[in-house]
Amino acid sequence: MQMIIGGALGRMGRELTLAAEAAGVGIACGVDVAYTGQPVGYPVVTGFEQVKETADVIVDFSRPEALPELLKLAVDNKIPVVLCATGYTDEEIAMIGEAAKHIPVLRSANMSLGVNVLCELVRMAARTLEGFDIEIVEKHHRMKVDSPSGTALMLYDAAQKEKGPETEPLYGRYGRTQKRTDGEIGIHAVRGGTVTGEHEVGFYGNGEQVVLTHRAENRALFAQGALKAARWLADKPAGLYSMRDVVLAMLG
Ligand SMILES: NC(=O)c1ccc[n+]([C@@H]2O[C@H](COP(=O)([O-])OP(=O)(O)OC[C@H]3O[C@@H](n4cnc5c(N)ncnc54)[C@H](O)[C@@H]3O)[C@@H](O)[C@H]2O)c1
């Protein structure tokens, strides 16, 4: 498999380069606005419109601003795309949906296989543990600016899909003067030190608890997940996919 990497010189681009080399996946070309000519072991250009090489898949860890040129390259050359960047606007998400009519596109704000399996476990628990209260706690390093994390919201969505429309998120409980309601799912953010990322979904019942936890230990896991997604996507028909499709395909 030959791959084009978007954001090749960034933290995740470099992780993906290492993961690809270890897995024997070829890198046809890298794209990064910050490229200044230093050798990186494969050709790098500063914009998707400059890519001359062809490939089996494009994996992007750059920024939403790169999207129009990235999708043009992919659609014009019929190259499947794995979109890993976060922060797309509604307009950009519509653009992605349009491209997916012509080529296979997989987009996920969390490429970790473990987190996506956790989402499935949360669905199963929410479906079967009737009457249990659900609480989500996420922990991240002190530099993280947004809260709650996008992954905490993804886990909330997984539970909410099973519990139904009366469910609502409750962010912290500061100032509350009433008992917990059945429909609420508490979401809590802890910030400190160098924690890479931890997500815990607790199901609290009458005399028993089930607590599902995912701990990210480094960023390499996102690169591993992106490679898995790229391999899975390469022979799929046009359409919009997510990491959930990869997990469900593994379940058979
Ligand atoms: N889906 C996931 O699991 C996952 C995991 C980690 C990070 N991310 C996302 O991936 C993106 C990159 O994260 P990072 O930590 O590697 O960031 P980073 O800032 O270290 O790297 C981004 C790279 O993209 C380059 N870039 C920026 N704009 C570009 C453009 N228009 N065209 C080409 N290159 C461009 C930058 O020069 C930089 O080298 C972010 O959106 C981040 O939120 C997603």
The ligand as an ORCA input file, in Angstrom:
! r2SCAN-3c Opt
* xyz 0 1
  N      -8.452     11.689     14.930
  C      -7.576     11.480     15.895
  O      -7.549     10.421     16.559
  C      -6.571     12.542     16.202
  C      -5.517     12.306     17.096
  C      -4.558     13.325     17.298
  C      -4.701     14.534     16.622
  N      -5.760     14.719     15.793
  C      -5.928     15.952     15.005
  O      -4.972     15.918     13.940
  C      -4.570     17.255     13.629
  C      -3.068     17.374     13.751
  O      -2.668     17.148     15.093
  P      -1.132     17.292     15.534
  O      -1.094     17.145     17.004
  O      -0.272     16.408     14.692
  O      -0.891     18.821     15.162
  P       0.459     19.523     14.670
  O       0.203     20.981     14.758
  O       1.634     18.948     15.394
  O       0.585     19.081     13.135
  C      -0.212     19.596     12.093
  C       0.672     19.721     10.867
  O      -0.165     20.094      9.765
  C       0.503     21.121      9.044
  N      -0.521     21.927      8.364
  C      -1.302     22.899      8.895
  N      -2.117     23.408      7.954
  C      -1.851     22.736      6.811
  C      -2.351     22.822      5.481
  N      -3.305     23.703      5.152
  N      -1.858     21.960      4.544
  C      -0.885     21.073      4.874
  N      -0.353     20.975      6.103
  C      -0.831     21.784      7.063
  C       1.310     21.896     10.072
  O       2.412     22.578      9.465
  C       1.753     20.799     11.020
  O       3.026     20.287     10.690
  C      -5.363     18.158     14.588
  O      -6.538     18.578     13.950
  C      -5.669     17.229     15.758
  O      -6.804     17.637     16.496
  C      -6.682     13.762     15.574
*
